[in-house]
């Protein structure tokens, strides 16, 4: 396994762990409510700016690295190429028991 693969796996584990902690504490484990909080109301997707807010609230990265996180996360989650995270994409990657 390459070091890039290991780093990617560790970053994904950190993302899932910290977002899960955020959803548990702030949204009482209600994943849909958490998604709705961060998504654009009319389009029901989480765009880059909203994703940066979610990452900040979850304690992921810092003000220097958070943009890189926000650019990399959609690569793992987005299936339709729009660079925005839909509920289905959010749920399939982050929600426990997916």
C-alpha positions, 0 to 999 in steps of 0.5 A, spaced: 500 500 500 502 506 498 503 512 502 498 516 498 493 510 499 494 510 507 494 518 507 487 518 504 485 512 508 487 516 514 484 522 512 477 519 510 477 515 517 478 522 520 473 525 516 468 520 518 469 520 525 469 528 526 463 529 522 459 523 526 461 526 532 459 533 530 452 530 528 451 526 534 453 532 539 450 538 535 444 534 531 442 529 536 445 524 531 440 526 526 444 526 519 438 529 515 437 535 519 445 536 519 445 535 511 439 540 511 443 545 516 449 545 511 445 544 504 443 550 500 435 550 501 433 551 494 438 546 491 439 541 496 446 540 496 452 542 500 457 546 495 464 548 497 463 554 501 458 550 505 462 544 506 468 548 508 463 551 514 461 543 515 469 542 516 470 547 520 464 546 525 467 538 525 474 541 527 477 538 520 483 541 518 485 549 519 484 555 516 490 554 511 488 546 509 480 547 510 480 549 502 484 543 500 479 538 504 473 541 501 476 540 494 478 533 496 472 531 499 467 531 493 472 527 489 470 521 494 463 523 495 460 526 488 458 521 483 455 526 478 461 530 477 457 537 479 462 538 485 456 539 490 454 533 495 447 531 495 443 527 500 444 521 497 452 522 496 453 525 503 449 519 506 453 513 502 459 516 505 458 519 512 452 516 515 454 510 519 451 503 517 451 506 510 
